[in-house]
């Protein structure tokens, strides 16, 4: 099994959209994929599931009409039940001091693609994780170790249940305790970027922080975790970055975009890899902006590259859809090649 965290501590770079489409494309390429939503904003879960599904998943009271599936997507409504859990419910016993993780059944999205759903209540786990981090530096507090490994153990057990060979973890845009535990659970890290000043500043923070977390985990914590608690290796190997092209604005000309784009390879190599490498060997791909397809994909509850005429993708838009499919297929294959290279 290989796990990939999609992470950038600068938000608004298309991270969740990338995770959603890669999950679907990896499934098309023959993999059994488990998508994990560890962003407390739960945007990935909202992309996979309808609003009716989310209301049931998050136990929100509904009017009697909620029991009727919508005419547009009746097949989506049966994906969750009142007993389906989330990553927040999985760690709730630890957060409340009542026990250990309770692993939920992953939601089956389609053949060979499952979701461990997110929840805004996951943010309540932040304080518990913050306190457990320093408490886990010695072998005297197994409860702290169960807390810091909770995400890893939940993902591991869910992955085994569905026999997934590829795990995608969507992580929020910050360097807090939830993201530390989430990233330590990942074998590799793929970084979506925009070609702007804010993404470059984010890289300067991201690289040193990941290296420090890795050092503390592997040199201090792993050595004292009891053998009966499954713990991640904490490798977080950088896979590279994907540049997400923005919509060009009149106040942001192409020249400005290219200025930041040309700086990304050097900053990524020095900040994240901690080396000076000529060229851009860590650039995985540059994705076009498919903003015009997003509203159609959202309404149809499917990836942009699956849009059909019945979904409103008419005329020349179908050519755009086909190009989108080819781009994501090429990206997914490049990511798989990178995975083979780092294993």
N, C-alpha and C positions, 0 to 999 in steps of 0.2 A: 504494500500500500504506500502511496505517495500523497502527501498533503501540500497544498499550495495556499498560502495566505495572500490575498490581494490587499495591499496596504500602501497608503500614503498619508502622512499626517497633515496634509493639506486637503481640505474637502473640495467638492465640486469638480473633480477631474474625471468623472464617469466611471468610478471604481465599481459601483454596484451594477451598472449596466454591463460592464465588461464581465463581471463574475457571472451574471445571469446568462449572457450569450455564450460564454465559454463552457458553462455547464451543459447547455444544450448541444453545443458543437462536439464536445468530448463524447457525449452520449451517441451522437451520430457516427463518430469514428470508432465505435465499438467498445467503449469503456463503460463500466458500471460506476456511476458518479454519485457521490453524496455531497450536496451543497449545504454549508453550515452558515447560519446567519448569527454572527457574534457582534454585530453592530447594534447597540441599543436602540438606534432609530428604526431598525427592522425594515429597511427599505427593500432588501432582497426578498424577504418574505412577502412583502406587498406586491412585488413584481410577479412572484410565482402564483399567488393565491388571490381569489376574488375578495371583494369587500365582505360578502356574506360568509365566506370561509374564515376570514379574519375575525369576524364578530363571534363566530363559534369558537375558534381557537383561543381567543383572548377572553372568553366568557363574558362578553358584553351583552346586556339585555337588549332584546329586539322586540319589535312588534310581531303579532302573529303572522304577518306576511313573510317573515324571514324564512319560514319553512318551505316556501315555494321557490324552487330554483329559477333563475332568470332564463328568459327565452333564448338569450344569446349564448349562454354557456352552461347548460344544464349538467354536463358531465363534470364540471369543475367543482360543483357544490358538494359532491360526495367524498372529496379528498380528506376532509377532516371530520371528526366527531367531537362530542363533548368530552371525550376521554383523551383526545390528542394533546400532547404536551409541547412545551417549547424549551429553549435553552434556559430561560428564566425559571421555569418550573423544575427543570432538571437539577438546578443548584439551590432551589429554595430550601430544602432540608438543611443544607450547610449554612445558608444565610440566616436561618431562623434558629440554628443550634439544636435541631431535632434529629439529625442523622446525616447520612451520606447521600450521594447523588441518586436520583431516580430517573433513569434514562428513558426518554419518551420514544415511542415508535416514530421513525422518520415518515414523513408524508410522501407517498408515492406520487410523483408528478407525471411520469410516463414510464414506459418500459426502460429499466436500467438508469433511472434518474430519481433521486430522493432528496428531500429537504429536511434538515433539522431546523425548525422554525425559530425565528427570533421574537422578541417581545420587548416593549419599552420598559418593562419592569426589570429587565436585566441590569439596568443602571443602578439598582439598589444593591447589587453585589459588589460595587466598587469599593466601598469602605472595608468590607470583609477581606477582600483581596489585598488591599493596601496594608492592613494590619498583619496579614498572614505572611507577607513577603519577608520582612526582617525576622519575624518569629520562626521562619523556616530555616534560618542559617545554622541552627544547631539541630541535633537529633532528638531534642527533648520535647518537641511539640508535634506529634503526628497529626493533630487536627489542622495545624497550619499547612502541612504537606498535602493533606486531603483537599484543602481549599485551593492551593495553588495548582494542583493537578486536576481539578474538577472538570475543566473544559476538555482536557486531553482524554480523561477517562470516559467522559460522556461520548465524545467523538469516536473513540476507539471501540466502545461497545456497540454503538449504533452502526458503525462501519462494518463490524463483523456480522451484525444481524442481517444486513442487506448484501453482504459480500461485495462491497464496493472496492475497487482497486485504485480509485482516484477521489480525493477529497478536496473541495474548494471551500476556503474559509473567507467570508466577507468580514472585514474588520473596520471599525469606525476610524475617523480621521483625527486621532490624538495619541498622545504617548502616556496614557493613564494606566491604572492597574488592570482594568479589564483587557485592554489591548496587549499588555505585557503577557498576561496569562494566555490570551488567544494566540499571540505570535509564537510563544514558546511551544505551543502545541503543533506548530507547523514545521514540516521538513524544509520547505522553501518559501521564498517571498518574491512575488511579482509586483512591481510597482507601476501603477498607471500615473502618467504625468501630463500636465499641460505645459506648453512652451511659454512659461511666464515667470516673472520674478518670484512669485509666491511658491511655485513648485520647487524652484531652485533653493529657496530658503528652507523649505521643508526637507530637502535632501540633506542639507547641512546638519539638521537635527537628527534625522532618521538614522543615518549610518552609525555615528558614534553611540547612539542610544542602543541600537540593536547589538552592537559589539559588546557593550557593557552588560546588557542583560544576559547575553550568551556566556560571557566570562563568569559572572556571578553564579548563574545556574549550573554550568558545567564544573566549575572549580570549587564551588562551595555547597550548593544545595543538593545536587545529585549525589554527592558523597555521603550525605547523612539521611537521605530519604529511606525509610524502612523498605525491605525487599517485598513486602506484601502490598505496597502501594505502587501501582503502575505509574511511571513518570516518563514524560517525553524527553528525547535527547536534547532538545533545545537548539537544534542546528540552525534553523532559520537561514538556510543558504540562499543568497541573492540569486535569483534567476535572470534578472535584467529588468528592463523597463519598457513600457508601451506608451508611446506618445499619442494622446487623444487630441486630434485637431479641433480647435474651437471654431465657432462661427465668427468670421471676420467682421469686425465693426469698423465704421468710418473713423473712429477715434483710435483704432489699433491697426495700423496698416501692416501689410505683409512684411515690410522691412523690420518692424519691431518684433514680429513673430519669429522671423529667422534669426534675429540677434540672440534671443533666448534659446532657440532650438540648437544653435551651434554651441552653446555653453553646456548643454545637458551632458554630453559624454564625459567631459572633463570633471564636472562636479559629481556625477554619479560614481565615476571611477575613484576619485579621491575621498569622497565623503562616505560612500556605501561600501566599496570594495577595499578602500584604504590603500590604493595603489595608483600609480600614474601609468595609464595604459593608452597608447596612441590609438586614434581612430575611435570607433564606437562599437566594440565587440559585445557590449551588453544591451544594445538596442535590439529588442525582439521584433518590433513592428511600429509603424505609424498608421493609425487607423483614421480613415476619413470621417468627417462629421456626417452622421446620418440623422440629423435632427428632424428632418421632414418625415422620416419614417416612424419616429418615436410615438407620436399621438396615435397613429394607426395600430402600432404594435400593442400599445397600452389598452386600447379599446378591444382589440381582438384577443388579448391575453395570450400572446405568443411572441417568439423572438422576431425581430425585424426581418430576418432572412427567411421567415416562413410565411410572410404576408402574401395573400392571393387577391385576385380581383374582387372576390366576395368581401374582402376586408377593406376595400377602398383603394387598393394599390393598382391603379388603372394606367393604361397607356405606357408612357415612358417611365413611370414609377416602377414598373416591373423590372426594367433593366437595372434600375438602382437597387432593387431587392436582390437580384441575381449577383450584382457586384458585391453587395454586403455579404452574401453567403460565401463567395469566393474569398473575401478578405478575412472573414472569421475562420474559415476552414484553414487558410494558410497560417493564420496566427496560432490556431490550436495545434497544428502540426509542428510549428516552430517551438512552441512551449514544450511539447512532448519530446522533441529533440534535445532541448536544454535539460529536461529532467534526466534523460539518458546520460547526458554528459556529466552531470553532477553526482550521479549515484555511484 
